[in-house]
């Protein structure tokens, strides 16, 4: 097995020794943290055509064009366009036949004397895998958690070197490339919540799988892709907007799944601008496993993702088992109302105290975190064993939590979805899945027609023809 270095000085040195590689490093907002690694290890004259840092906004606008925000994806792309274009314009004729050109850029807001909150930034690289090949590109968003500006600087320098090394040396193995991004970077220092691969070097890469891997490998607690299958940075999608989430295995999405979400959307839309409402289908790592503790089947994940995207749904993949952790995550990006659509079984779990043994304050602490801002649980009824509809009003938490439940009902944190049709409550996803696998045609009436068509056409979820 080929050994790949983990230390930034080893990676920078390996790049400096490779005479095929030549490029530019441009950094805005946090100094020359990446570039200095290449000069520190020696030999940078053979690798670096130019480094630059434009702190002043007027200078930055003059070089890259005006921007409403200086730390955003659009600014990163403008930097890559400009710097990569200059490389080809000035150097391709003379050395393009033997050289793989690259342009690295970042734009970052880090912790400083005037900025006390956590920082974040965009990093990217445009590069040739072979001389004069059309360029490929990697874009990364990072949330910085350093306690000091110096810690953020060190993280950015290391991450920048990791990204350049990964793109130039590991593009043939995207899984290894992704894992190399976290070398010498720990979760308490930074999280990578979006990585986007594009171009001929990554023709076989599905960025939805990349989003899954970020969460699976602990590089981020959550990652998102939109209904068109494109990975997205969570803040760009959710910033100060109302949000509605449904957590499920979506294996497959049933008529009840969609009815629950639709009726919750209608209720939430009474209080918010519906055009700004973001609806998310959330799958946790636990929900993606075939069973408790089992490995994730990537093919199965993509099948579910394809169906959700075909239904026009944005997808959030997360490591959050507890709802209060999900709520805290969402409220990092919005102070608008957040709705969680669920059934009575999920509400019962929320009131199970055993799930909060790891919190010093137990269930009270979890509820304080869950309902700290404008969070609402939209709860649909269920059918009891006799087939009778059991509504939210009949829910009975443990006796000592009765007043807590009553308070949450009175304050509107827990709301009923009585409008979900009773006939849909008889649909259970595990039974639908069993029918699909056993060739029992009853499942076809329990999922949306388009979903049924996809399952049959692609043989999803172990489908067998009834004939």
Buried (B, 14 or more C-beta within 10 A) or exposed (E): EEEBBEEBBBBBBBBBEBEBBBBBBBBBBBBBBBBBBBBEBEBBEEBBBBBBBBEEEEEBEEBBEEBEEBBBBBBBBBBBBBBBEBBBEEBBEEEBEEBBBBBBBBBBBBBEEEEEEBBBBBBBBBBBBEBEEEBBBBBBBBBBBBEEBEBBBBBBBBBBBBBBBBBBBBBEBBEBBBBBBBBBBEEEBBBBBBBBBBBEBBEEBBBBBBBBBBBBBEBBBBBBBBBEBEBBBBBEBBEEBBBBBBBBBBBBBBBBBBBBBBBBBEBBBEBBEEEEBBBBBBBBBEBBBEEEEEEBEBEBBBBBBBBBBBBEBBBBBBBBEBBBBBBBBBBEBBEBBBBBBBBBEBBEEBBEEEBBEEBEEBBEEBBEBBBEBBBBBBBBBBBEEEEEEBBBEEBEBEEEBEEBBEEBBEEEBBBBBEEBEEEBBEBBBEBBBEBBEEEBEEBBEBBBEEBBEBBEEEEBBEBEEEE
